[in-house]
Amino acid sequence: MKKQNIVGKLIMDNGEMGIIINKISHASWTDDPYMNFHVSYEIKYINGTRCVISEPSLLEMISSGRIYFVEDDV
C-alpha cells in the first residue's frame, strides 16, 4: 500500500464493514535511537465495535486480503 491518508476509508474486515476514524501517532523515548515513532489506526465497525490496530498489523492484513477497502471493490 502506498502512503496515503486512509482515515475516512470504508473497509471490509472478515465480513464486517467498518470505517477508519482516526490515525494515532505517538513516540516513545529509548536509549537508541532516542525516539521511536509508532502509528496506529482506530476502526469503528457497523456493529458498534471499535478497535485500535498498529500500522504494521493493518498493512499485513491488507496485503493478505483479510481487510480491503470497499472503494477498491466497486
Secondary structure by P-SEA (a helix, b strand, c coil): ccccccccbbbbcccbbbbbcbbbbbccccccccbbbbbbbbbbcccbbbbbbcaaaaaaaaaacccccccccc
